[in-house]
Amino acid sequence: DVDNSKSLIQNIQTLKEESQNRNVLIKNIGDITDFKWDYVYSFEPYTSKENIEKASELIREAAAQGAQVILPPELFERPYFCQERRYEYYGYARTPEEDDAVIHMKKLAKELETVIPVSFYEAGDHRQMFNSVAVIDADGSVRGIYRKTHIPDDHYYQEKFYFTPGDTGFRAFKTRYGTIGVGICWDQWFPETARGLALKGAELLFYPTAIGSEPILGCDSMPHWRRCMMGHAACNLMPVIAANRIGTETVEPCAENGQQSSALTFYGSSFITDATGEVTEEMDRVSEGFILHTFDLDEIEEERRSWGLFRDRRPEIYLKE
């Protein structure tokens, strides 16, 4: 699909749930107690079909080890095409009913009885196009769509060229294995995203991501990126799970992209925090693999209530002049 991307290694973050009473869990979301989060990383084919097939292999591997919620990274179907501006890439946008990844993952989720939030380039109503996630439940049904609220526009992260700001608002999705909130990449820099998801009832916060080098700024944003989300977890007493792709993707100059020549190196460093924001598991910048952690969601809910952070909010004061 993108023949000028020289190298791509993509990450799959998988999430794995364990419980002492599986039958009760399936019937009653409120009885969920333990979640184990399991990450799978990295593959480097270049086309949508190959990426979906490779993602499926890793999802099957994760499911075979007990994973029940499996999160591919942002726009995992193909290289991060937003690095350059090309009108023909508008053709990647599809409705949820048409998108190859969504179609495929619906079947796979039903077969494996897993929840899969699928990031894709959505063709919406009125010819608008969105950076979206379709949350697929363990029966293969789409629980709903979240459209990315905050759209970046920076050197080589040129998303405003491709995406309309989302119109769904923040959403929490009740799945077979828990209520999950999903933000998408740039959303993770905004505390309003995490708080909005928490207020909607999310028990866990997920951020599929595509972020890496800053060729113009010349800084390493990884520590800052991570600390932002650690703070979201701490302020909401809610675990954060963030997955990022790894590897270098290059753009070669051509007439269609205005002779742009550039490269982005995605820095991985995917991680899991506990409900206080402490990083409990992490990946390095270049490796593929798995990381695992278990949460007691009932215990976290009790702790969240005990702290009184949501009881003592004063939204009527925050914008008062």
PESUL-V48442 format. One record per run of one state. SS is the DSSP state (h for helix, s for strand, l for the rest). FROM is the first residue (numbers start at 1). LEN is the number of residues. If there is no record, write none. Layout:
SS_FROM_LEN + SS_FROM_LEN
//
This chain:
l_1_8 + s_9_1 + l_10_1 + s_11_7 + l_18_4 + h_22_6 + l_28_1 + h_29_3 + l_32_2 + s_34_8 + l_42_6 + h_48_17 + l_65_2 + s_67_6 + l_73_8 + h_81_3 + l_84_3 + h_87_6 + l_93_1 + s_94_1 + l_95_5 + h_100_13 + l_113_2 + s_115_9 + l_124_1 + h_125_3 + l_128_1 + s_129_8 + l_137_5 + s_142_6 + l_148_5 + s_153_2 + l_155_2 + s_157_2 + h_159_3 + l_162_10 + s_172_4 + l_176_2 + s_178_7 + h_185_5 + l_190_1 + h_191_9 + l_200_4 + s_204_6 + l_210_2 + s_212_1 + l_213_9 + h_222_15 + l_237_3 + s_240_5 + l_245_1 + s_246_6 + l_252_3 + h_255_3 + l_258_4 + s_262_6 + l_268_3 + s_271_3 + l_274_5 + s_279_4 + l_283_9 + s_292_5 + h_297_11 + l_308_7 + h_315_4 + l_319_3
//
